[in-house]
Amino acid sequence: MESRYPVFTRGRILKGEMLEALRTYPEQYLRLSYENYTAGVLYGLKLSSSEEGDGLRIGGGIVKYRGRIHILPEEKLLACPADGQRSYLYLSLEGEERDGDWECFSFSYRLQREEKREHGLLLGSFCLRPGFRLRYRYLDFRDCAAAFDTLDLRNADYAGPFRPAFHPKLLRLYALEGLRLPGLCEEEFLFCQLLLSRPEGFCRESLEHYIARRLRREYRELSNLELYEGLSELLKRWGGRGTEEPGREGRRRIFLS
C-alpha cells in the first residue's frame, strides 16, 4: 500500500498520470472527508435579501446530496412573493446525464408552499407581507423565530456527521448572546466558546446531551425546532429574552408599511 503525489520540478517530463492524480485527489479528499455526513449544506449557500428587500440572494457553496459532493459556485437571486403566505426554499436536483468526459448534475432553487423533503434540500423559509422587506439579520436568538418578514433557518438541512446538524449561523448567534449575559456560569461560558470555535457546525448529539443536562431532562433525540426551544430556554434562565410571550416586557419593533 502506498500514497503517491506527483512532483513537479524543472526539467522533468509532464506525464498524463501526473495530471490524472491531480484530478482525482480533490474529489477523493472531499468524498473521504464527508463520507459519514448526512445530506445537506456543507459550506456556503449563504442566504441574504436584496438591497430592495424583495429578493432572496443565495451564495455559492458545497452540498452533499444523494451520496455525492457537489460544488455550486454561482450566486442566484430569486424574487420573493410578498403575499403573506409562507414560502420554503429548496435546492432540487433536476436531472443528471453523462456526456463523454463529463457527468453533469443540474440543480435549481425553488420556492414551494409546502414543507416536503421530496422537494430537495430545505435551505430556509419566510412569510413576507405586502409592502415589507425581507430581513436576514437577527436582533437576538429569539428573533430567529419571528413569524413574518424574517428568514427562518431553524429547519434548514445542514449536513452533519451521522445525523443532520443545526444551522451554524444560529449557533453562533446563540453563543454570542450567551457570552454577554451576566448570569452565565463557567460551564455555560465554555460551551459558548466551544460553539464559536466550530464555525463549520456542531455535533447534534452534543447539543442534545447539553440541553438535557442543563434543563435536567431525560436525554432524547430532538428535532431542529426542539433544539431551538431548548437553547432559547437556557438563554432565558441565564437572563436573556429566551422564548418569552410577545406580551411580556422586552424589545419591541414597529413595522411601517
N, C-alpha and C positions, 0 to 999 in steps of 0.2 A: 504494500500500500504506500502511495506517495502523493504528495501535493506539489503540483507544478505551476509555475507562473513564468511567463515569457520575460526574457531580459533584453531590453532594447539598448544597445550600445553602438557607438560609431564603428563602422567597418563591418558589421555583421549583416548577413543576408536576411531580409524580412521574409518570413515563411507564412504560408496560409494557416498552418496550425497555430501559429502565434496569434494571429488576428482572431482565429476561432476561439482561443482561450479567453481573449479579452471580451468577446461577445457573450460567452456563456457565464463568465464569472459573476457579473452583476445580477443576472437572473437567478443563478443558483444561490447567491448570497441572500437575496430577498426571500426566495422560497424557503430556505432553511431557517432564516431568522424568524419568520412568521408562520412556520408550519403548524404550530399549535394554537394559532389565533383564530377567533371566530370571524365570520363575515362582518364587514363594516368598514368604517373610515379608519385608516392607519395614521395618516398625516394630512394636514391641509383641509381643503374644501371649506374654507372659512366663509361664513355667511355674513353679509352686511347689506344694508339698504343703500339705494342710490342716493345721490345728493338731493333729489326731489322728494325722496321718501316713498315713491310709488313703485319702485322696482327692487328686486332682490338680486344682489350680486353674489355669485358663487366663485370662489377662487379655485385654483388648481390644487391637486392633491393626489394621494395614493390610497387606493381601497383594496380590500380583499373581497372577492365575490366569486362564489361557486368554486372555491379552492384555488383560484388564480389571483396573482397580484397584478393590478392594473394601475398604470400611471396616467393621470388625466391632467395634462399641463395647462389646458386652455381655461380662461376665465369666461364665465357666462353671465348674462343679465336677463332676468325674467320679469315680465310685468306682473304686478301683484293685484289680484282682484280685490277691489275695495267695496264689498257688498255686505259686510257684517257676518259672513259665514267663514268657518274655519277651513283653511287650506293646508294640505300636507304635501311637503316637498319630498319627492322620491328621485333617486338615481336608478334608472332602469336600463337593463341590457336589452337592446332592440334586436340584436342578431349577431351572428358570428360566421365568418367564412374564411376559407383558406385559398389563397391565390398565389400559387408558385412559391415564392420565397417568404410570403407574409401570411400570418394568421391574424385576422382583423376582428376586433370586438367593437361593436357600435353601441355607445351609451347615450342616453339623453336624460335631461331633467324634466320632471313632470309635476304639475300641481294637481292633486286629487282631492276630492271632497271626503273620502273615507280613509280611515287608517287601517290598511290591509297590507300585510307583509308580502303578499304575492305581487304587489306593485314594484317591489325592489327594495333598496336600502332607504330607510327613512332618515332624512337629514334635519328635519325640523318642521314646525308648523306655526301658523299665525292666524289671527282673526282681525282683519283690517276693516275699519269702518269708513264710510264715505267722508272725504274731507280731512282724514287723519294721515299722519306719516308713520311708516313702519319703523319701530325702534329696535336696535340690536345691541345697544349698550344699556347695562342694568345699573340701577341705583344701589342695590344691595342684593343679597341672596334671595330674599323674599320676592323681589321684583321680577325674578326669573319666571314666576308663575302668573304674571299679570294676564288677565283674561283677554284683553283687547290691545290691538295695535303694537304688540310686542312679540319678537321672535322667540318661540319656545323650543329649547334644545333638550328638554328633560328626557324625551323618549327617542332621541337620536340613536341610530345604530352605530356605535363606536366599537371598533374591534378590540378584543382583549384576549389574554391567554386563557384558553379553555372555556371561558364564559364572557359574554359581552361586557364592555367597560362603560362606566358612567362618563358623560362628556367632560373632558379635562378642563374646558373653559369654566364650567360651573364649579368644579372642584377648586380651581384657582380662586374664583370669586369667594367661595366659602372660606378658604384658608386665609385670604387677606382680610376678610371681615372678622374672622375669629381672632386673629392676632391683634386686632385693635380693641378688643373687649377687655375691660378691667377684671372681669371675673374668671379669666382663663387660668386653669391650673397648669402645673408643669407637664403633665401627661398630654393634655389637650394642646398645649403650646408645641410640644414635639411632634404631635400628629399633624398639625397645620404646617409645620416646617417640612415634614416629610412629603406632604401633598405638593408643596411648592417645588420640591426637588425632583418631582416626577412630571414634567410638563407633557410627556407623551401619553400619560394615562396611569391608572392605578388599579391594582388587583381588586376585583369585585368582592371576593371573599374577605379581604382585609377590611373593607368598608362595612360589610355586614356584621362581622365579628365586633368591630369597634362600636357600631351603633348599639348592638345588643348589650355589650358590656357597659357602656356609659349610661344607657337608659334602663339597665337592669332587667332586660328581657331575655327570653329564651332565644337562642340562635335559630334562624331560619333564613332561607333564601328570600331575597326581596326584589320586587320589580323596580324599575327606574323611578317611578313615582313614589314608591315606598322608601327608596333610598333618599330621595329629595325631602320627603316629610320627616324622616329620621334625623337628617342633618339639620333641617330647619328647627326641629325641637331642641337639638343640642345648642344651637345658637341662642335660642330663646332662654334656655336655662342659664347661659353664661351672661345674659344681659342684653342680647341683641333683639331684633324685632321678631325673628322666627316666623311662625305662621299665625300671627295674631289675626283676629277678626277685623275686617275693614272698619268697623265702628269704633275700635279702640284708639287710644292715643298713638300717634306715630306720624311719620312724614306723609304729607298729603300732596297730591298733584292735581292741578286744574287743567283740563283739556279744553281748548277753544277750537271750534270748527267754523 
